[in-house]
């Protein structure tokens, strides 16, 4: 196949798409709704989710401090796991606090 010009190639993000003429309208509408709710004293929450992670003895990027080396499974088959975790963050715009900080009036 190489003799005929075929090679392994990775897709490259090079094509650009036109922006919609009303692209900004959705953000303006959300900003107006957010302000209307805040003016009425209603809660406005910003919720952000991260990439799903499998629970189990799997390899993770990063390091930890430990007395013994950490050993993990050599493959990350879902059948060997204990479900999935979806990390998330919640931010309360009205009280200016996140789910890491206890919010109370």
Residue pairs with C-beta under 8 A, 6 or more apart in sequence:
34 44
34 93
37 43
37 44
38 44
38 93
38 94
41 94
42 94
43 92
43 94
44 92
44 93
44 94
45 90
45 91
45 92
45 93
46 90
46 91
46 93
47 88
47 89
47 90
47 91
48 88
48 89
48 91
49 86
49 87
49 88
50 86
50 87
50 88
51 87
52 84
52 85
52 86
53 84
53 85
53 86
53 87
54 76
54 78
54 81
54 83
54 84
54 85
55 81
55 82
55 83
55 84
55 85
56 73
56 76
56 80
56 81
56 82
57 72
57 73
58 72
58 73
58 76
58 81
59 72
59 73
59 76
60 72
64 70
73 80
89 98
89 99
89 100
90 98
90 99
91 97
91 98
91 99
92 98
92 103
95 103
95 105
97 103
